[in-house]
Amino acid sequence: MDIQITTDSTCDLGDQVKKRNIGVMPLSVILGGDAYRDGVDITPQDIFAYVERTGILPKTAAPSITDYEEMFAKYVDAGKTVIHYNISVKASSSYQYAQEAAKKFRKKVYVVDSMALSTGQGLMVMKACDLRDKGMHPQEIAEETAALAPKINTSFVPDRLDYLYKGGRCSRMQMYGANIFKVHPLIEMQEGQLVAGTKYRGSMEKCVQNYIADLAVKYPKYDKTRAFITHSTAEESIVEAAREKTKELFDFDEIIETVAGSVVTGHCGKNTLGLLFIAQ
């Protein structure tokens, strides 16, 4: 059966989109009164410049039901069965809209709530591609990947809390305290929504290494197929510290580095970094 894997742009998969033939539905990023398509006509650098100039975070918007219908129709009309992966339903209306659009195509479109974002969502998409390439039936792919949601480690460590404060996710005092004392809190996905966890202190390089060491303790058993080091345009020294620590403590067949898109960057700010993988 000819299967097309598609996903929201919040998957942050970078070059893997072309390599694995993945269709992408862009979410919108709104700067002032202008809307831009994530990954199409806006970059993270545009986000940084806008926030620096205005002090205001961009807004984001889900695709419409019509947007999803048009994307699904393109593939279904070409004889394909579509499996689409959304950003967590607790973070966006995308899942509900995609589900509504899928009704028009009966059993030709399957919609899966990743219960994640960024490459946490991307890991589910990549697993779907693996199963597609093995010849699995689309319904089985949708069911097997959906069952992975509780096992996917989606976590990050931000450099500064300015963006989280502007987005209402921490108080002014927490932001000032964290920035002055170099405190970098773990932000992780739990049951589809982001929550704060362990607080790391020191340089970002040191904090990232301690964060990855904690992950190695928390997840002694994991899917070794791949892991993502995903960051919001982080400095190379921070990325290299993460890469070295991951190789030291984990045994992944593949470690893929990706840069977060404009939607994710707009919520976390520059230098945020996460190691994302599927636990067992």
N, C-alpha and C positions, 0 to 999 in steps of 0.2 A: 504494500500500500504506500502511495506517495504521501509523505508526511512533511508538513512545514511547521517548524518550531518558531514561535514568535514571542516577543516579550516587551514590556514597557522599557523605556530608555533608562530607567533607574537601575538597570542591571549592571551598568558600569563595566561591560565586558571588553571594551576597546577593540583590538584587532581580532578577537575571537568571533565577533559578529560575522565578519567575512569568511574567516577560516572554517566556521561550522555552519555557514548558510543559515543565519538566524535573522528573521524579520524583526524590525524594531518599530514600536509605536512611540513617538516622542510625546512626553508631557510638555506643558508650556511653562515658561519662566516669564514673569511679568515684571518689567522694570518701568516704574512710573505708570504710564498708560499704554505702554507698548508690550505686546506679547511676542515671545520668541520660542522656537522649537528646540528643546533640549537635544544637543548633539548634532543639530542641523545648522542653525544660524545664530548660536550664542556659545561662548566658551567660558570656562571658569575665570579667565582673566577679565572678562567683561563683568562678571559678578564682583570680583575684588575691586575693580575700578569704580563700579556703581556704589558699593557700600562705603568705600573710602570717600567718595565725593558727597554722598547724601546722608550717610550714617543710618540708612534704612536697608533692611534685608529685602531681597526680591520676594515676590509672592509666586506661588506655583499653582497650576491648575491641571486637572485630569483631562484627558481626551474626552470628547463627547461620545454618546452612543453611536451617532452617525459616523464619527471618525473610525470607530472600531468596526462598524458594519462595512465601511468602504475597504478597510484593510483586509478583513476576513473574506469579503467577496472576491477580491483580486486573486487570492489563492484558491478558494473553492471553485471559482469559475475556471481555473486552470487545472482542475481535477485533483486538487490536494485536500487532505484532511489537516486541519489546523489545531495545534495545541499551544495555547497562549498562557504566559506566566506574568502575573501582575505583582506590583509592589504590594506590601501588606495592606489588607483592607482597613487596618486601624490607622494607616498613614495617608490614605488617599481614597477617593471614590472610584478609582480606575477599575477595581475588581467588579463592583456592582454594574458599572456601565458596560464592561466587556461581557459580563454574564448576560445582560439584557440584549446586547447585540447578537450574542451567540444563538439566542432563541430563533433567530431568523433562518438559521442554517441547520437546524435539527442536530443530527449526530455527526455533522461535518466539522464542528468546532468544539473543542474542549477548553475550558477556562480554569486555571489553577491559581489559587491565592498562595503566593510564596510564603506569606507570613514573615517576610524579610524585606530588605532593601539592599541596594548596591550589589556587591558580588555575593552576598548571602542569597539574594534572588538569583544572581548569575550562576551560582553553583547548581541550583535546581535546573536551570536552563541547560547547562552543560551536561548534567546527568541525563536529561531528556534527549539530548543529541546523541549521547553514548548508546542509549537504549534504542533510539531510532535507527542508528547505524547497525545495530544487532538484529533488526527486523521485527522488533516487538510491536504488537498492535497498539494503536493510539490510545484506546481506553486504558489499557494496561500501563502504558507510559504515564498517563495522567494520574492514575491511582498510585503507582509506585513512587513517583516523584513527590506527590502531595504528602505521602507518608513520611517523607524525609524532613518536613518542616521543623519538627521539634528537635531534630538532630543537627541542624545547621548552626554553627557558631557564627553569628553576625555581631561583631564587636569592633570598637574603635577607641583610640585614645586621641583626644584633641590637644592641640598645642596651647591655644588660648580659648577662653570662654566667651569672648566678645559676641560671636555669632549666636551662641546658645542663649546668651542674655538678651540680645536683640529679638530673638525668636520666642522669648518668654519661658525658656527651659531652665533658667537658673536666676537667682536674685542678683541685684547689683553688688551686694556685699560678697556673695560667693564668687562673682567674677573678679572683683578687685583682690580678694584674698588669694584666689587661685593664681592670678597673674603676678602678684607681688611675691608670693612664696613658691612659685613654680610648681603648683599642684595641677596634675593632669588626671582628671577622673576617667575611669573606664565607662564607656557608654555601650550598652549591649541590648540586643533584642530579646525580650522575654514575652512569649505569647503574642507576638506580632506588634509589640510596641517597644520604644526605646526607654531604658531606665538607666540611672547612674549606679555605678558599682564601686569597686576599689579605687582609692585615690592614690596616685603615684606622685612622688616628689623628686624634683631634680631636673636635669636637662632632658629634652625630648628623647635623645639617644638612649639615655639610661632608663627612662620610663618605658620606652618601647621594648627594651630588652627584658625588663622586669615583667611587663605585661605578657610577653610571649612565654617567659618562663612559667608564669602562673597558668597560662593556657595548657602548657605541656603537663602540668600536674593535674589540672581539672579534667583534661581529656586524654588519658593514657591510651585509649583505643580510638582509632579514627580511620576514615577512608583515606588510603594513601594515594589515591589516583591523582589528586591535585589540591593545591591551596592557592589562594589569591592574597597577595600583598597589595592592598588598594589604598590609595592616598589622595588627598586633595592638593596636588601640586606641591608635595613635600620636598624639603631640601634633600639632596642626594645622601648626605651623611646620615639622615634619619632612615631613609630607605635602606641604605647599606647595613645599618645596625640591625634592622628588622630581618633582612635577608640572611645575614650571618647567624643570628640567633636561631632563626627558623631551621636552617641547615644543621645547626648544632644539636637541636633538641627534637626535631621531627625527621621523618623519613618519607617525605612526599616524592612521588615519581616526577612531579612537575610543580614548580612554583612560578606562578604567573603574576607579573606586576601590571596593574592597571591604574589609570588616573580617573578619579571620580568625575562624573559629569556635572553639569551646571545645577541640576536639581539638588543633588546630594551636597555639593560644595556650598550651595546657598544656605544650607542649614548648619554646617559644621565649621566652615572657615578653612583657611590655609594651614597646611602642615598636619592635618588630621591623618592618622594612619591606622589600618586594621589588618589583622591576619585572619582570614576567613576560610573555613573548611567544614567538611561534614564529619561529625563525630559518630561513633558507633554505640 
